[in-house]
């Protein structure tokens, strides 16, 4: 089994999660956040009352940074566990 580069795995997962939340922040900024949430809940036949607040740049930056860092940590940890479990004897 080949080893996984922990930093590359962390970067991949971090960019995925951070990018997803960047897209969400952009949707909120352009006013599409509430309609999207309404549609997703309707599509899943869920009846909840969620209100998407106004766009706040500082909150968006914190959201994207924290999810990117969390994603990096998750990706790094998964690669580390993978590498530990698949070490070749030798």
Phi and psi in radians as a Rosetta constraint file:
Dihedral C 1 N 2 CA 2 C 2 CIRCULARHARMONIC -1.501 0.35
Dihedral N 2 CA 2 C 2 N 3 CIRCULARHARMONIC 2.649 0.35
Dihedral C 2 N 3 CA 3 C 3 CIRCULARHARMONIC -1.418 0.35
Dihedral N 3 CA 3 C 3 N 4 CIRCULARHARMONIC 2.633 0.35
Dihedral C 3 N 4 CA 4 C 4 CIRCULARHARMONIC -1.833 0.35
Dihedral N 4 CA 4 C 4 N 5 CIRCULARHARMONIC 2.306 0.35
Dihedral C 4 N 5 CA 5 C 5 CIRCULARHARMONIC -1.226 0.35
Dihedral N 5 CA 5 C 5 N 6 CIRCULARHARMONIC 2.024 0.35
Dihedral C 5 N 6 CA 6 C 6 CIRCULARHARMONIC -1.043 0.35
Dihedral N 6 CA 6 C 6 N 7 CIRCULARHARMONIC -0.724 0.35
Dihedral C 6 N 7 CA 7 C 7 CIRCULARHARMONIC -1.193 0.35
Dihedral N 7 CA 7 C 7 N 8 CIRCULARHARMONIC -0.675 0.35
Dihedral C 7 N 8 CA 8 C 8 CIRCULARHARMONIC -1.181 0.35
Dihedral N 8 CA 8 C 8 N 9 CIRCULARHARMONIC -0.702 0.35
Dihedral C 8 N 9 CA 9 C 9 CIRCULARHARMONIC -1.121 0.35
Dihedral N 9 CA 9 C 9 N 10 CIRCULARHARMONIC -0.743 0.35
Dihedral C 9 N 10 CA 10 C 10 CIRCULARHARMONIC -1.089 0.35
Dihedral N 10 CA 10 C 10 N 11 CIRCULARHARMONIC -0.734 0.35
Dihedral C 10 N 11 CA 11 C 11 CIRCULARHARMONIC -1.126 0.35
Dihedral N 11 CA 11 C 11 N 12 CIRCULARHARMONIC -0.731 0.35
Dihedral C 11 N 12 CA 12 C 12 CIRCULARHARMONIC -1.089 0.35
Dihedral N 12 CA 12 C 12 N 13 CIRCULARHARMONIC -0.850 0.35
Dihedral C 12 N 13 CA 13 C 13 CIRCULARHARMONIC -1.220 0.35
Dihedral N 13 CA 13 C 13 N 14 CIRCULARHARMONIC -0.681 0.35
Dihedral C 13 N 14 CA 14 C 14 CIRCULARHARMONIC -1.068 0.35
Dihedral N 14 CA 14 C 14 N 15 CIRCULARHARMONIC -0.781 0.35
Dihedral C 14 N 15 CA 15 C 15 CIRCULARHARMONIC -1.164 0.35
Dihedral N 15 CA 15 C 15 N 16 CIRCULARHARMONIC -0.631 0.35
Dihedral C 15 N 16 CA 16 C 16 CIRCULARHARMONIC -1.107 0.35
Dihedral N 16 CA 16 C 16 N 17 CIRCULARHARMONIC -0.901 0.35
Dihedral C 16 N 17 CA 17 C 17 CIRCULARHARMONIC -1.198 0.35
Dihedral N 17 CA 17 C 17 N 18 CIRCULARHARMONIC -0.752 0.35
Dihedral C 17 N 18 CA 18 C 18 CIRCULARHARMONIC -1.117 0.35
Dihedral N 18 CA 18 C 18 N 19 CIRCULARHARMONIC -0.733 0.35
Dihedral C 18 N 19 CA 19 C 19 CIRCULARHARMONIC -1.110 0.35
Dihedral N 19 CA 19 C 19 N 20 CIRCULARHARMONIC -0.705 0.35
Dihedral C 19 N 20 CA 20 C 20 CIRCULARHARMONIC -1.036 0.35
Dihedral N 20 CA 20 C 20 N 21 CIRCULARHARMONIC -0.764 0.35
Dihedral C 20 N 21 CA 21 C 21 CIRCULARHARMONIC -1.318 0.35
Dihedral N 21 CA 21 C 21 N 22 CIRCULARHARMONIC -0.475 0.35
Dihedral C 21 N 22 CA 22 C 22 CIRCULARHARMONIC -1.130 0.35
Dihedral N 22 CA 22 C 22 N 23 CIRCULARHARMONIC -0.753 0.35
Dihedral C 22 N 23 CA 23 C 23 CIRCULARHARMONIC -1.074 0.35
Dihedral N 23 CA 23 C 23 N 24 CIRCULARHARMONIC -0.754 0.35
Dihedral C 23 N 24 CA 24 C 24 CIRCULARHARMONIC -1.050 0.35
Dihedral N 24 CA 24 C 24 N 25 CIRCULARHARMONIC -0.768 0.35
Dihedral C 24 N 25 CA 25 C 25 CIRCULARHARMONIC -1.067 0.35
Dihedral N 25 CA 25 C 25 N 26 CIRCULARHARMONIC -0.698 0.35
Dihedral C 25 N 26 CA 26 C 26 CIRCULARHARMONIC -1.148 0.35
Dihedral N 26 CA 26 C 26 N 27 CIRCULARHARMONIC -0.734 0.35
Dihedral C 26 N 27 CA 27 C 27 CIRCULARHARMONIC -1.054 0.35
Dihedral N 27 CA 27 C 27 N 28 CIRCULARHARMONIC -0.723 0.35
Dihedral C 27 N 28 CA 28 C 28 CIRCULARHARMONIC -1.143 0.35
Dihedral N 28 CA 28 C 28 N 29 CIRCULARHARMONIC -0.733 0.35
Dihedral C 28 N 29 CA 29 C 29 CIRCULARHARMONIC -1.086 0.35
Dihedral N 29 CA 29 C 29 N 30 CIRCULARHARMONIC -0.628 0.35
Dihedral C 29 N 30 CA 30 C 30 CIRCULARHARMONIC -1.605 0.35
Dihedral N 30 CA 30 C 30 N 31 CIRCULARHARMONIC 0.058 0.35
Dihedral C 30 N 31 CA 31 C 31 CIRCULARHARMONIC 1.526 0.35
Dihedral N 31 CA 31 C 31 N 32 CIRCULARHARMONIC 0.244 0.35
Dihedral C 31 N 32 CA 32 C 32 CIRCULARHARMONIC -1.745 0.35
Dihedral N 32 CA 32 C 32 N 33 CIRCULARHARMONIC -0.020 0.35
Dihedral C 32 N 33 CA 33 C 33 CIRCULARHARMONIC -1.105 0.35
Dihedral N 33 CA 33 C 33 N 34 CIRCULARHARMONIC -0.877 0.35
Dihedral C 33 N 34 CA 34 C 34 CIRCULARHARMONIC -1.117 0.35
Dihedral N 34 CA 34 C 34 N 35 CIRCULARHARMONIC -0.837 0.35
Dihedral C 34 N 35 CA 35 C 35 CIRCULARHARMONIC -1.040 0.35
Dihedral N 35 CA 35 C 35 N 36 CIRCULARHARMONIC -0.623 0.35
Dihedral C 35 N 36 CA 36 C 36 CIRCULARHARMONIC -1.173 0.35
Dihedral N 36 CA 36 C 36 N 37 CIRCULARHARMONIC -0.805 0.35
Dihedral C 36 N 37 CA 37 C 37 CIRCULARHARMONIC -1.059 0.35
Dihedral N 37 CA 37 C 37 N 38 CIRCULARHARMONIC -0.778 0.35
Dihedral C 37 N 38 CA 38 C 38 CIRCULARHARMONIC -1.014 0.35
Dihedral N 38 CA 38 C 38 N 39 CIRCULARHARMONIC -0.769 0.35
Dihedral C 38 N 39 CA 39 C 39 CIRCULARHARMONIC -1.151 0.35
Dihedral N 39 CA 39 C 39 N 40 CIRCULARHARMONIC -0.798 0.35
Dihedral C 39 N 40 CA 40 C 40 CIRCULARHARMONIC -1.092 0.35
Dihedral N 40 CA 40 C 40 N 41 CIRCULARHARMONIC -0.751 0.35
Dihedral C 40 N 41 CA 41 C 41 CIRCULARHARMONIC -1.153 0.35
Dihedral N 41 CA 41 C 41 N 42 CIRCULARHARMONIC -0.737 0.35
Dihedral C 41 N 42 CA 42 C 42 CIRCULARHARMONIC -1.045 0.35
Dihedral N 42 CA 42 C 42 N 43 CIRCULARHARMONIC -0.783 0.35
Dihedral C 42 N 43 CA 43 C 43 CIRCULARHARMONIC -1.087 0.35
Dihedral N 43 CA 43 C 43 N 44 CIRCULARHARMONIC -0.563 0.35
Dihedral C 43 N 44 CA 44 C 44 CIRCULARHARMONIC -1.603 0.35
Dihedral N 44 CA 44 C 44 N 45 CIRCULARHARMONIC 0.096 0.35
Dihedral C 44 N 45 CA 45 C 45 CIRCULARHARMONIC 1.016 0.35
Dihedral N 45 CA 45 C 45 N 46 CIRCULARHARMONIC 0.686 0.35
Dihedral C 45 N 46 CA 46 C 46 CIRCULARHARMONIC -1.865 0.35
Dihedral N 46 CA 46 C 46 N 47 CIRCULARHARMONIC 2.303 0.35
Dihedral C 46 N 47 CA 47 C 47 CIRCULARHARMONIC -2.014 0.35
Dihedral N 47 CA 47 C 47 N 48 CIRCULARHARMONIC 1.527 0.35
Dihedral C 47 N 48 CA 48 C 48 CIRCULARHARMONIC -2.182 0.35
Dihedral N 48 CA 48 C 48 N 49 CIRCULARHARMONIC 2.721 0.35
Dihedral C 48 N 49 CA 49 C 49 CIRCULARHARMONIC -1.828 0.35
Dihedral N 49 CA 49 C 49 N 50 CIRCULARHARMONIC 1.719 0.35
Dihedral C 49 N 50 CA 50 C 50 CIRCULARHARMONIC -1.941 0.35
Dihedral N 50 CA 50 C 50 N 51 CIRCULARHARMONIC 2.403 0.35
Dihedral C 50 N 51 CA 51 C 51 CIRCULARHARMONIC -2.112 0.35
Dihedral N 51 CA 51 C 51 N 52 CIRCULARHARMONIC 2.098 0.35
Dihedral C 51 N 52 CA 52 C 52 CIRCULARHARMONIC -1.440 0.35
Dihedral N 52 CA 52 C 52 N 53 CIRCULARHARMONIC 2.149 0.35
Dihedral C 52 N 53 CA 53 C 53 CIRCULARHARMONIC -1.310 0.35
Dihedral N 53 CA 53 C 53 N 54 CIRCULARHARMONIC 3.109 0.35
Dihedral C 53 N 54 CA 54 C 54 CIRCULARHARMONIC -1.203 0.35
Dihedral N 54 CA 54 C 54 N 55 CIRCULARHARMONIC 2.701 0.35
Dihedral C 54 N 55 CA 55 C 55 CIRCULARHARMONIC -1.165 0.35
Dihedral N 55 CA 55 C 55 N 56 CIRCULARHARMONIC 2.310 0.35
Dihedral C 55 N 56 CA 56 C 56 CIRCULARHARMONIC -2.200 0.35
Dihedral N 56 CA 56 C 56 N 57 CIRCULARHARMONIC 1.961 0.35
Dihedral C 56 N 57 CA 57 C 57 CIRCULARHARMONIC -0.964 0.35
Dihedral N 57 CA 57 C 57 N 58 CIRCULARHARMONIC -0.743 0.35
Dihedral C 57 N 58 CA 58 C 58 CIRCULARHARMONIC -1.112 0.35
Dihedral N 58 CA 58 C 58 N 59 CIRCULARHARMONIC -0.734 0.35
Dihedral C 58 N 59 CA 59 C 59 CIRCULARHARMONIC -1.115 0.35
Dihedral N 59 CA 59 C 59 N 60 CIRCULARHARMONIC -0.685 0.35
Dihedral C 59 N 60 CA 60 C 60 CIRCULARHARMONIC -1.112 0.35
Dihedral N 60 CA 60 C 60 N 61 CIRCULARHARMONIC -0.751 0.35
Dihedral C 60 N 61 CA 61 C 61 CIRCULARHARMONIC -1.102 0.35
Dihedral N 61 CA 61 C 61 N 62 CIRCULARHARMONIC -0.784 0.35
Dihedral C 61 N 62 CA 62 C 62 CIRCULARHARMONIC -1.101 0.35
Dihedral N 62 CA 62 C 62 N 63 CIRCULARHARMONIC -0.762 0.35
Dihedral C 62 N 63 CA 63 C 63 CIRCULARHARMONIC -1.011 0.35
Dihedral N 63 CA 63 C 63 N 64 CIRCULARHARMONIC -0.878 0.35
Dihedral C 63 N 64 CA 64 C 64 CIRCULARHARMONIC -1.160 0.35
Dihedral N 64 CA 64 C 64 N 65 CIRCULARHARMONIC -0.756 0.35
Dihedral C 64 N 65 CA 65 C 65 CIRCULARHARMONIC -1.125 0.35
Dihedral N 65 CA 65 C 65 N 66 CIRCULARHARMONIC -0.818 0.35
Dihedral C 65 N 66 CA 66 C 66 CIRCULARHARMONIC -1.171 0.35
Dihedral N 66 CA 66 C 66 N 67 CIRCULARHARMONIC -0.685 0.35
Dihedral C 66 N 67 CA 67 C 67 CIRCULARHARMONIC -1.231 0.35
Dihedral N 67 CA 67 C 67 N 68 CIRCULARHARMONIC -0.586 0.35
Dihedral C 67 N 68 CA 68 C 68 CIRCULARHARMONIC -1.148 0.35
Dihedral N 68 CA 68 C 68 N 69 CIRCULARHARMONIC -0.809 0.35
Dihedral C 68 N 69 CA 69 C 69 CIRCULARHARMONIC -1.133 0.35
Dihedral N 69 CA 69 C 69 N 70 CIRCULARHARMONIC -0.707 0.35
Dihedral C 69 N 70 CA 70 C 70 CIRCULARHARMONIC -1.122 0.35
Dihedral N 70 CA 70 C 70 N 71 CIRCULARHARMONIC -0.746 0.35
Dihedral C 70 N 71 CA 71 C 71 CIRCULARHARMONIC -1.082 0.35
Dihedral N 71 CA 71 C 71 N 72 CIRCULARHARMONIC -0.722 0.35
Dihedral C 71 N 72 CA 72 C 72 CIRCULARHARMONIC -1.041 0.35
Dihedral N 72 CA 72 C 72 N 73 CIRCULARHARMONIC -0.801 0.35
Dihedral C 72 N 73 CA 73 C 73 CIRCULARHARMONIC -1.102 0.35
Dihedral N 73 CA 73 C 73 N 74 CIRCULARHARMONIC -0.726 0.35
Dihedral C 73 N 74 CA 74 C 74 CIRCULARHARMONIC -1.136 0.35
Dihedral N 74 CA 74 C 74 N 75 CIRCULARHARMONIC -0.832 0.35
Dihedral C 74 N 75 CA 75 C 75 CIRCULARHARMONIC -1.072 0.35
Dihedral N 75 CA 75 C 75 N 76 CIRCULARHARMONIC -0.754 0.35
Dihedral C 75 N 76 CA 76 C 76 CIRCULARHARMONIC -1.089 0.35
Dihedral N 76 CA 76 C 76 N 77 CIRCULARHARMONIC -0.794 0.35
Dihedral C 76 N 77 CA 77 C 77 CIRCULARHARMONIC -1.137 0.35
Dihedral N 77 CA 77 C 77 N 78 CIRCULARHARMONIC -0.736 0.35
Dihedral C 77 N 78 CA 78 C 78 CIRCULARHARMONIC -1.084 0.35
Dihedral N 78 CA 78 C 78 N 79 CIRCULARHARMONIC -0.741 0.35
Dihedral C 78 N 79 CA 79 C 79 CIRCULARHARMONIC -1.137 0.35
Dihedral N 79 CA 79 C 79 N 80 CIRCULARHARMONIC -0.705 0.35
Dihedral C 79 N 80 CA 80 C 80 CIRCULARHARMONIC -1.079 0.35
Dihedral N 80 CA 80 C 80 N 81 CIRCULARHARMONIC -0.796 0.35
Dihedral C 80 N 81 CA 81 C 81 CIRCULARHARMONIC -1.104 0.35
Dihedral N 81 CA 81 C 81 N 82 CIRCULARHARMONIC -0.775 0.35
Dihedral C 81 N 82 CA 82 C 82 CIRCULARHARMONIC -0.989 0.35
Dihedral N 82 CA 82 C 82 N 83 CIRCULARHARMONIC -0.876 0.35
Dihedral C 82 N 83 CA 83 C 83 CIRCULARHARMONIC -1.082 0.35
Dihedral N 83 CA 83 C 83 N 84 CIRCULARHARMONIC -0.672 0.35
Dihedral C 83 N 84 CA 84 C 84 CIRCULARHARMONIC -1.158 0.35
Dihedral N 84 CA 84 C 84 N 85 CIRCULARHARMONIC -0.720 0.35
Dihedral C 84 N 85 CA 85 C 85 CIRCULARHARMONIC -1.328 0.35
Dihedral N 85 CA 85 C 85 N 86 CIRCULARHARMONIC -0.334 0.35
Dihedral C 85 N 86 CA 86 C 86 CIRCULARHARMONIC -2.034 0.35
Dihedral N 86 CA 86 C 86 N 87 CIRCULARHARMONIC 0.492 0.35
Dihedral C 86 N 87 CA 87 C 87 CIRCULARHARMONIC -1.172 0.35
Dihedral N 87 CA 87 C 87 N 88 CIRCULARHARMONIC 2.434 0.35
Dihedral C 87 N 88 CA 88 C 88 CIRCULARHARMONIC -1.560 0.35
Dihedral N 88 CA 88 C 88 N 89 CIRCULARHARMONIC 2.398 0.35
Dihedral C 88 N 89 CA 89 C 89 CIRCULARHARMONIC -1.228 0.35
Dihedral N 89 CA 89 C 89 N 90 CIRCULARHARMONIC 2.458 0.35
